[in-house]
Amino acid sequence: MALTTPTLDRIREPSDLRSLSLKELRQVADELRAETIDAVSVTGGHLGAGLGVVELTTALHHVFETPRDTLVWDVGHQCYPHKILTGRRDRIRTLRQGGGLSGFTKRAESEYDPFGAAHASTSISAALGFAVGRDLKQEDRNVIAVIGDGSMSAGMAYEAMNNAGHIGGRLIVILNDNDMSIAPPVGAMSHYFARLVSSQSYRNIRKLGKGVAKAMGVEEAARRAEEYMRGMAMGGTLFEEMGFRYVGPIDGHDLDQLVPVLRNVRDGDSGPVLIHVVTQKGKGYAPAEAADDKYHGVAKFNVVTGEQQKSKGGPPSYTKVFARQLIREAERDERIVGITAAMPGGTGMDLFGERFPERMFDVGIAEQHAVTFAAGLAADGMKPFAAIYSTFLQRGYDQVVHDVAIQGLPVRFAIDRAGLVGADGCTHAGSFDIGYLGQLPGMVLMAAADELELSRMVATSVRIDDRPSAFRYPRGAGAGMELPEIVEPLEIGKGRILREGSRIAILSLGTRLHEAGKAADMLAAKGFSTTLADARFVKPLDEDLVLRLAREHEVVVTVEEGARGGFGAFVLQFLAEKGALDRGLKIRTMTLPDIFQDQDTPYNMYEEAGLNARHIAATALEAMGQDAAAAELTAAVSAG
């Protein structure tokens, strides 16, 4: 059945919302929710968060003059309704696809996205920057940050609020509370208080009362009494102490409540304000409301039944392989504990937590804390495994350096989503961990080529008790290997040779090994005897293996799914120090390109990166002076 959205069809941009009545706004919200559901059923993506802010999104664009007023979304995974209302409805079914709309806010995409996001807890800091810039330029516009309760678990949000309270300029922060219980139930009394404290009459009375209290010399006592009563009635004392006027809680799905409060705050006095809005993730779509994760991230699905398109069988994901091996190790060693930063399902720590609930800790969106928490556990003799996406571990890098590496503490980092991540795009790609961890003295850094290698790396990390270690593995399914019940740990700093050759050597790190093997076959078919080696370790580097490959071959090609300045750079520096480059060795390093790659299918992203088998073979042929043969392969890639 075709979707019918007569009122939404009239909305080309947010200005079209501003003349609508509340009744018409409610109709827009209903149709916007239906459009969001229908679009995500086609593309997959983040659904529950967007459904939870449909009314809030509608009200914000109705009350404020976006894009003149600056609206900053935290994370951005809830922005699909925002994109529909801001001139991108005709492309909404290209979400997260090659050449399509990003799944997050993106400055290059629209003037209605003043600040790009995808990582949590950045909105208040960015909005404060806009607000201070506005004031320095003496402009008259509003700046609004929307942040979820999950993002408020990160210290950065409070650092920003503390700074905003100190500066004291005009800033509106909307706390979208869809999970944690930091407020009394939303009801008539809460609505009344929210309307009251956002109104001009209340502010006038408050100002008068402050004047009287000051004249009587009881200003401090009056302030404390007022805060106590407001804290008892409505919550918000914490935010008031940080310099914010607190308004709420209000029902985030009730436009009759939202619109007047937003207008009152828009037209109010200067200074920072926090509006506490309570919403329901997945609101208005029964399957999402009933799901444990409220359909946080979904594949394509049937709108009527809510049934998601299941992948066709196949091998388990690397994430599950990691979790299963960690569980096996933890059954033998009670000192093993698991840590994750708000991603138990994404990292496999949910499975570990089911087996060992007392030994799994989800610290929330707080990667800095997660790393130092793990360091404390390690210092106390425990064996912590911090399972964190590569892109999110970047947020805790200072703690990795100072609290773990300098002290030589045996924290084990399980680095999920290493390399390219398809539809989530450049913000979630694990491009930099090889470089930023490989630089650290004492770090043991591994990269798994397949499921068995990953299992062995988990076992290896368990046994490293004198220094930190890390192992990286990609998103997605494994190669389909059968795994033994008991796996043997690896010898630290030793790679392996899978096939022997004499002219070309391919030294692969991580899961590009399969493509490197196909490249070796292509080269052999053209008469070039090729050695294939799996480095396994970035650090300590297998120096004997690297020297042997350099000594016995004309060309050495390193292959890694990481940014420049990683494994290939480490190999080059080592060979330069040993004088191996003076003997005419031809070496090529293949990495991710020096760009931020937009979302696409994994295959297309590897094509753009130049890391598929034909690219590897062509690189080796070019180094051998076989330009014509290399060009032939490159042309085949382009046509492919």
Residue, then its C-alpha position, 0 to 999 in steps of 0.5 A: m500500500a502506498l504511503t499517504t502523507p498529504t500534510l508532509d507533502r506540503i513541507r519542502e523546508p522548515s519555514d513551511l512548518r511555521s504557519l501551521s496550527l498545532k493540529e496540523l503539526r500533529q498531523v505532520a508528526d504522524e506522517l513524518r513518523a510513517e515516512t521515517i519507518d517506510a524509508v528505513s525499512v528500505t535502507g536499514g539504519h538507526l530507527g528507534a532514536g529517530l522515532g523517539v524525536v519526531e515530535l521534538t524535531t517538528a517542534l524545533h523547526h516550527v519554533f526556531e528559524t533554522p538554519r539561521d538559528t543553529l541546531v546541533w544534534d548529538v551523535g546524529h543517529q536520530c536525525y532522519p526525521h530532521k533530514i526529511l524536514t530539511g529538503r532531503r526527503d527526495r533522497i531519504r531512501t539513499l541513506r547509508q548507501g554509496g553516493g547517498l545521504s549519510g546516516f548522521t549529520k554532515r556539514a557538506e550535505s546541508e546548511y541545516d547540518p551546521f555541525g557533523a556528528a557520529h560520536a557521542s557527547t559533542s553537541i554542547s561543546a560545539a553549540l557553545g562554540f557557535a554561541v560564543g562566535r555569535d556573541l563575538k560577532q554581535e549577532d541575534r540568533n539562537v543556538i540549540a543543542v539536542i543531547g540524549d541521556g546516554s550521551m550525558s553519561a560522558g564527561m565531555a558533556y559536563e565539561a561543556m556545561n560547566n564551561a557554558g555556565h561559567i561563560g553565561g551566554r545564551l545557549i539552549v540545551i535539550l536533554n532528550d531523556n529516553d531511558m534513565s530515571i533522572a526525573p519524576p514521572v511526566g504528568a500534569m504537575s510536571h507539565y505545569f511546572a515546566r510551563l511555569v518556569s519557562s514563562q516570562s511572568y515566572r522570570n519576572i517574579r523570580k527577579l523581583g524575589k531576588g531583589v527583595a532577598k538581596a535588600m533584606g540580606v538573605e539572598e543566599a538563604a533565599r537562593r538555597a530555599e528556591e533551589y531546594m523546592r524546585g529540586m524537590a518538585m522537578g529535579g534539575t538541581l545539578f544543572e542549576e548548580m552548573g549555571f543552567r536554568y532548568v525547565g522540565p521534565i516535559d512530555g517530548h511527544d506532546l506538541d501542546q507542551l513542547v511548542p509553548v515551552l520552546r517559545n517561552v525559552r526562545d523569547g526569554d532572557s539571556g543565559p544557558v537553559l536546559i530543557h528536560v524532554v522525556t521521550q520513548k525510543g521507538k515511539g509509534y511503531a509497535p515492533a520497535e517499542a516492544a524490542d529490547d533495543k527499541y530497534h536501535g539499528v536495523a537491517k531492511f525490514n517488513v513494515v507491517t510485521g517488523e520482521q528484519q531481513k536476515s542474513k543468509g546463514g554463513p559463518p559467525s561474525y568476528t565479534k562472536v568469535f571473540a566473545r566465545q573465545l573470551i568466555r572459554e578463557a574466562e571459564r579457566d581463569e576467574r581473573i578475566v573481566g570484560i569492559t565495554a563502553a555502551m556497546p555490549g551487543g556490538t562488541g560481544m560483551d553481552l554474551f560474556g555478560e550472560r555467562f559472567p554477569e558479575r565480571m562484565f562492566d558496561v561503563g556507558i559512553a565513557e571510553q576514557h573512564a573505561v581505559t583507566f578503569a581497566a588500568g586499575l583492575a590490571a594494577d590490582g592483578m585482574k585480567p581486564f579485556a576492554a572491548i571497544y570499537s577502534t573509532f571509539l578507542q580514539r576517545g580514550y587515547d590519552q588514557v591508553v598512553h598515560d594510564v596503561a602504556i607508561q605504567g606497563l599495565p597488562v590491559r587487553f584491548a579487543i579492537d572491534r570494527a578495525g578497518l572499513v565499516g561499510a554503511d556507517g562510513c568514515t566516522h566509524a571506520g577503524s583506520f588509525d589504531i595501527g598507527y596510534l597503538g603501534q607507536l607506544p613502547g611496550m605495546v603488543l599489537m596483533a591483527a587477525a587474518d581469520e577466525l582461528e587467528l583471532s581466537r589464538m590472539v585472545a588466548t595470547s593476550v590472556r597470557i601477557d601479564d607484563r605489558p599491554s596488548a591489543f588485537r584488531y579484527p573487522r566488522g562482519a562475518g569470518a571466513g567460515m573456518e572450523l574452530p577447535e575447542i582448545v586453541e594454542p596461543l601464538e609466539i609473541g612477535k612471530g609471523r608465518i609464511l603460507r606459501e614460498g616463492s622467489r621473486i615477489a613477497i606479499l606481507s599481509l597484516g590482518t584480514r586482507l590476507h585472503e585477497a593477498g593469497k588471490a593476488a599471489d595466484m594471479l602473479a604465479a599465473k603470470g610467471f612470478s613466483t610469489t611468497l605469501a606471509d602473514a605478519r600477525f604482529v605489528k609490534p613486536l615486529d617479526e624482524d627475522l621474517v621481514l629481513r628474510l623477505a627483503r633478502e630473498h625477493e626482488v619486491v616486497v609488498t605490505v598490505e594492511e587495512g589501516a591508514r598511512g603511517g602504520f604497519g608499512a611505515f614500521v616495516l620501511q623504517f626497520l629495513a632502512e635502519k638495517g640497510a636493506l633498502d641500499r641493496g636495491l630492494k623494491i618495496r611498496t606499502m598498500t594502505l587505506p587511501d589518504i582520504f575519509q571514505d564515504q559509506d558504501t558497500p564493503y566491496n566498493m570501499y575496497e575498490e576505492a581503497g585499492l586493496n582487492a586482489r587485483h590491486i595487490a597484484a598490479t602493485a607488485l607487477e608495477a614494482m617489477g617493471q611490468d607496467a603493461a601487465a599492471a595496467e591490464l589488471t588495473a583496467a580489469v578492476s575499473a571495468g569490474 
